[in-house]
Amino acid sequence: MSKKSFLFILTVLLSFSLTGCTVVGDMVDAYKKASRSFYFNDNVAPTLRYIDQEDKEKKEEEELNPAMKRYLEIGKNKTYYPAVNVSGLSIDKNADLGQFSFDHDIIYKGEKVKNYKRDESISFPKAQDYSFIEGITAFRGNHYRNTASYGVADIKSGKLEQIWEVSIGYIDTWTGVGWTGQPVIVKWPESTKLAMNLYSDKKIKSDLKEVIYGTLDGNIYFLDLEDGSKTRAPINTGFPIKGSVSVDPRGYPLLFAGQGINTNANAQSDCKLRIFNLLDQSLLFELSGNDPHAYRAWNAFDSNALIDAKTDTLIQAGENGIIYTAKLNSEYDESERKISINPEFSNYRYNSPYGTGLGVENSPVVYRNLIYFVDNTGFLQCVDLNTLTPVWAYNVTDDTDSTLVLEEISDNEVFLYTACEVDLQKDGGSAYIRKFNALTGKLLWEKSFKCHYDANVNGGVLATPAMGEYAVSHLIFYNIAKTVNTPGYGLLCAMDKNTGDIVWQVPQDFYSWSSPVLVYDPKGKGYLVACDSGGKMSLYDALSGKLLDSISLGSNVEGSPAVYDNMIVIGTRGQKIIGVKIK
């Protein structure tokens, strides 16, 4: 048979397959598997090309803005940089520790020690290297707390559509999902998925993305991102979870969940950080916040845990004046379906010069070996994780529940963004938004917004800001609750990172504690998702502030969304977990 005859026959077979002929279709499939993809050119005849799935995925990847790939390259080698040499930093005079009168101690393996140096030095990698698995594994994604979205959103119409909802419960007056209430969304490696106690149909689903959500009804739910169906039974902790859960970013089947409320009807319990084995959902370890070394009696864990993969170290802030760090001594044998931990704790204890409210409700940020957090008194600290000693500090005016966000431009350009609420200031107070040099503590700019005071439902900034990247890399986005002298009862705004000037603002009809989330299309165009206490979810053009669409979720949204590609997951105080698609 001549080459031209062979090509003609094969072209005819392909034509049959495209019109639905199953017999020749099977033949073509067999040939396709052998050749993967093929091209024909007969000098005069038009080129015939078959693009298989592999080619399609490669083409889509090539069309991505090159910068967009950095959170998607999970399999690449991680790069670790030297720890910051604290002695070489030029601390700003207003952040110098000599300006503050406070005590701090090191509690090592349950005993107070004078000096400490970690056996294995901690130095976290860049934000894009935090996770070894696909998805959102922590509150706001990583140790910079700079994203709650993963992947790329193929946005055509800019519309929102609710795809599914799941009904959940309550404990006492704690209903549904509260603040901060962000799920994690994970695409487990196939081998890990097979070792887990997933339902049989989910275990064999090739593209399963598992939503894990801690809620105020005391349950941790496990759902399929696609349709909200259960992937396995929930874990019942027995007490409300106010904060957000984490999974181990290495892909180890470990789940970290902090308890925020210590009562359930007539039952009472110390608040605890619980670590679960996700192979069989068994409880591996629990840490009570009722710590004999604590300066404060309140013992909740609203803050979100981080894991340093390289040193196998857990970092967890408590509301008792202690920052816990633990060498987990993890041992994981996937083939045997076994995982164990044996935590050894080295903790930082302090008191505040501004009062006894030592609780850290925001989730710590880490740059290499430097950890940043603010407590309920408004006391901001930068602490060296390797020696557990403070580096610099600052008074940010008021209680700060909003999680800090870190931005790294270069080794010498590292910035920290903070925002407080109106609590200690009471009537007439303001929410202060600030940008600092994260290495020296120097204040770079400060903006204030008058907000209403309410002892039960604070005004100001409780939502974590969204850090702009790609087409909106010059902007940072804030949701400010109960603003004064603005139409409506809140303000959503985009601020210039360099100056703090407002680039655009949209008054809101309802206040919001929910953290806005940025998603990006393949070209890097940004879209902002924001929810409010009126139960509304809105989608904005992040560059201009133009409202593209909004839908009702039925009730108050205090929690914060997480996004995987085009799918948003959010819980409400109305006892629902909801999946919404960006179309």
Sequence and secondary structure as in RCSB ss.txt:
>XXXX:A:sequence
MSKKSFLFILTVLLSFSLTGCTVVGDMVDAYKKASRSFYFNDNVAPTLRYIDQEDKEKKEEEELNPAMKRYLEIG
KNKTYYPAVNVSGLSIDKNADLGQFSFDHDIIYKGEKVKNYKRDESISFPKAQDYSFIEGITAFRGNHYRNTASY
GVADIKSGKLEQIWEVSIGYIDTWTGVGWTGQPVIVKWPESTKLAMNLYSDKKIKSDLKEVIYGTLDGNIYFLDL
EDGSKTRAPINTGFPIKGSVSVDPRGYPLLFAGQGINTNANAQSDCKLRIFNLLDQSLLFELSGNDPHAYRAWNA
FDSNALIDAKTDTLIQAGENGIIYTAKLNSEYDESERKISINPEFSNYRYNSPYGTGLGVENSPVVYRNLIYFVD
NTGFLQCVDLNTLTPVWAYNVTDDTDSTLVLEEISDNEVFLYTACEVDLQKDGGSAYIRKFNALTGKLLWEKSFK
CHYDANVNGGVLATPAMGEYAVSHLIFYNIAKTVNTPGYGLLCAMDKNTGDIVWQVPQDFYSWSSPVLVYDPKGK
GYLVACDSGGKMSLYDALSGKLLDSISLGSNVEGSPAVYDNMIVIGTRGQKIIGVKIK
>XXXX:A:secstr
  HHHHHHHHHHHHHHHHTT HHHHHHHHHHHHHHSSEEEEETTEEEEEE  HHHHHHHHHHHS GGGGGGT TT
S         GGG    GGG GGG    EEEEETTEEES    SS      GGGS SSEEE STTSSTT   SEE
S    SS  EEEEEEEE  EETTEES  SS   EEEE  HHHHHHS   HHHHT TT  EEEEE TTSEEEEEET
TT  BSS  EE SS   S  EE TTS SEEEEE    EETTEE   EEEEEETTTTEEEEEEES  TT S S   
  S  EEETTTTEEEEE TTSEEEEEE   EEETTTTEEE   EEEEEEE BTTBS     S  EEETTEEEEE 
TT EEEEEETTTTEEEEEEE SS   S  EEEEEETTEEEEEEE EESTT TT EEEEEEEETTT  EEEEEEEE
B   SSS EE  S  EE  GGGTTEEEEEEESBSSSSSSEEEEEEETTT  EEEEEEESS   S  EEEE TT  
EEEEEE TTSEEEEEETTT  EEEEEE SS   S  EEETTEEEEEETTTEEEEEEE 
